[in-house]
Amino acid sequence: MRSSDHLPAGAGTRLVVVGHGPAAARLTEALAAGGFAGRVTVLGEEPRAAYDRVALTSYLSGRTAEDLTYPVPEGVELRLGRPVVGVDREARTVTTADGHTEPYDTLVLATGSSPFVPPVTGRDLPGCFTYRTIDDLDAIRAACAGVRARAGVVVGGGLLGLEAADALRGLGLTTHVVEMAGRLMPRQVDEGGGAVLRRHIEALGLAVHTGTGVREVVAGPDGRVAGLVTSDGETIEAQVVVFSAGVRPRDELARQAGLAVGERGGVVVDDGMRTSDPAVYAVGECALHDGVVYGLAGPCLTMAEVAADRVLGGEAVFTRADTSTRLKLLGVEVAQFGAAEGALDVTFMDPVGGVYQKLLVSDDARTLLGGVCVGDAAPYDTLRPFVGRDLPAAPGELLFTGGPAGLDVPDDAQVCSCNNVTAGRVRAAIAGEGLTDVAGIKSRTRAGTTCGSCVPALRKILAGAGVEVSTALCEHFTHSRAELFDIVRVRGITTFSRLIAEHGTGRGCDVCKPAVASILASLGGGHILDGEQAALQDTNDHFLANIQRNGTYSVVPRVPGGEITADRLIVIGEVARDFGLYTKITGGQRIDLLGARVEQLPLIWRRLVDAGFESGHAYGKALRTVKSCVGSTWCRYGVQDSAALAVALELRYRGLRSPHKIKSAVSGCARECAEARGKDFGVIATEKGWNLYVGGNGGFSPRHADLFAADLDTGELVRVVDRFLMFYIRTADRLQRTSAWLEQQGLDHVRRVVLEDSLGICADLDAQMERHVASYTDEWRAVLDDPGKLRRFVSFVNAPQTPDPSIAFETERDQIKPVLIPLEVTR
């Protein structure tokens, strides 16, 4: 961006920066990198140094303020808690709130923006917050920790609003999102994408209210927030209200100083980020360039680099910024790039799988103008750099997969919009500096260091350069999941803390913690709620049950092979009746009991365990079910006893923790009534014994299983399945289904390992499975026998016997279904 011929500004120049957010931090870093020889003074309003606001929500899930804080370049004088209240352009001074006057030769306004809070009654009540700073998050967390905080509302369904909703959900609140527009994320997705996104969000238990605003926030008898009334008259219970309805540029200093500002706010700047006063620059969310105020990290950081270059004597210019976005909100991939409208569009929609993808093209269908992705953002990485260029393939080929394999991104195409990095710059860094991983690219080019959405594209460029891409599990472990499995197994490691101390860095994250927990469980590391193991688990494993949309849980007892006696069937019916649960026969031939409050779980388990039931592991990445038909015992077409084999297999592999859930089935003849070829491993009876099929699954990417071995007797079958499962558990990536793993490994390779012992590990695999079978214990019973574990099964820590009053049901088809009830409020 900056010519190497330009000399840095001379010594003695006094540069003052007002504000210390991400844009100010990038400005000072760019000045230091360019050799600025003057004095740099930064006056920050917040009591802490600039931090990564893109990753703000991670502060609520374990990252510390220090983890998020940007380093301050050497030589920069940073004064925190010193808000500037006045600018004297004639005297070239700024005045802080404590009366200090600071002179400048060059002034940079980096005052950012402030959250917009609609002017509604009650917006200042205790319990109302904005979602902007670390202090905001501290206050929200404290409010959610209160005994009476049960439900929360986020006002605003945009990018930051959905992040706030995810935070409230993670803090244990029943969460609502209120959005004035007719769909969520109206700036990023169109109507079709918004509908798919909404289904994803609602499936997670959040209530979505679109096409409505806020009439008022209402108080309870204690004077705190008790609810919110929407503009269409609906009352929503809430003890916490978070406003995330947009931002407004903070241009009050510019107005006071007589600088030009936009009609709707923002400090007017030219292409070099200069304001109407040549001695004053403005960068970030307070700046108005060509009529636009940018609220995304990428354009704001580019503004800072342009301003730094101009201060250093360069000629950099800021052009209309790329506002492409790729992110993962509440587990849902969302991406938007290029234009919002085009002459023609090509759309792929899978409402069952929750995928919506649309490409916008020119009227001759040759030029890519933009695109929208919800549910699967695969096209984003490859196609965003082609915006404004000829399509690299037919539009239909580009959806869902992102185009033909090996598609090269042009050198002049931008791959990282946050830091304005082109594919050519990345390739030059790889070739010139011998880079071998994404971490090296980040450190040399800045690509991937801000929002991270371009990291998959960086991996593709690495692979295209002939570099083997790192298989590191996450930033805390350089090892893959398979390598960590071997480290844990060989070294006898039994805790996450020891593993990360000896073989990782930092404190871990929501990627590596559950993955390591699964490895420890696979190797017999004890009950998943023992000691520090409990803190590693995914949400459902914390309570050995699946959480449902209204905060209740499901109970799924194991029914091996779908075979159940009348007495046990009666027990399930009595439990469902006595606890008022919804009952549903699942596709895996067992019975799901839904609607249990958390404090009811041990009571329900006790009744079931006493009747001989155990956990069905419906909440875990483990064996779920082995489905079966009635086989030769009853069916006139059956050639083998499929039901007996299904029961035996399910009891053998119950509780087997794995990289992903495992499903199985046994069919008693070629008619395949148990649908065995749609399972991770499936068995079909033959006249001579059993055929084993592996690598099948239904769901998002259905795949028929491949024939692995034919005409096995029962003993041979069990031995082969033992080895197949253990080899999968040992070598698969995190959250990799057997279908994807098999395609990665190759069917012939897995056959050689399992059937021919080509790696010489089959004895070890056999022994590992025998240890699992011998050490199995029911997780429900273990909780019931341990008072310490039982203490976690309460709705409210300070009132363990009190049920959650926000949980309510209504009747539909003679069974309960969840509803959200409004709370009585005072006005």
FENWO-V96802 format. One record per helix or strand. SS is the DSSP state (h for helix, s for strand). FROM is the first residue (numbers start at 0). TO is the last residue. If there is no record, write none. Layout:
SS,FROM,TO ; SS,FROM,TO
//
This chain:
s,13,17 ; h,21,32 ; s,38,42 ; s,50,50 ; h,55,60 ; h,64,67 ; s,68,68 ; s,75,78 ; s,83,87 ; s,92,95 ; s,100,102 ; s,105,108 ; s,112,114 ; s,120,120 ; s,125,125 ; s,127,129 ; h,133,143 ; s,150,154 ; h,158,169 ; s,173,178 ; h,190,202 ; s,206,209 ; s,213,218 ; s,223,229 ; s,234,236 ; s,239,242 ; s,246,248 ; h,251,255 ; s,260,260 ; s,266,268 ; s,273,273 ; s,279,281 ; h,283,285 ; s,286,288 ; s,291,291 ; h,296,310 ; s,324,328 ; s,331,337 ; s,343,349 ; s,354,360 ; s,366,373 ; h,377,385 ; s,389,389 ; h,394,397 ; s,413,415 ; s,420,421 ; h,422,432 ; h,437,444 ; h,454,463 ; s,473,473 ; s,476,476 ; h,480,490 ; h,495,502 ; h,511,521 ; h,530,535 ; h,538,541 ; s,545,546 ; s,552,554 ; s,556,556 ; h,559,561 ; h,565,578 ; s,581,584 ; s,590,595 ; h,597,609 ; s,614,614 ; s,621,627 ; h,630,632 ; h,641,652 ; s,656,656 ; s,661,666 ; h,675,677 ; s,680,684 ; s,689,693 ; s,696,696 ; h,698,700 ; s,702,702 ; s,705,711 ; h,713,730 ; h,737,744 ; h,746,755 ; h,761,774 ; h,778,783 ; h,786,789 ; s,807,811 ; s,814,818 ; s,825,825
//
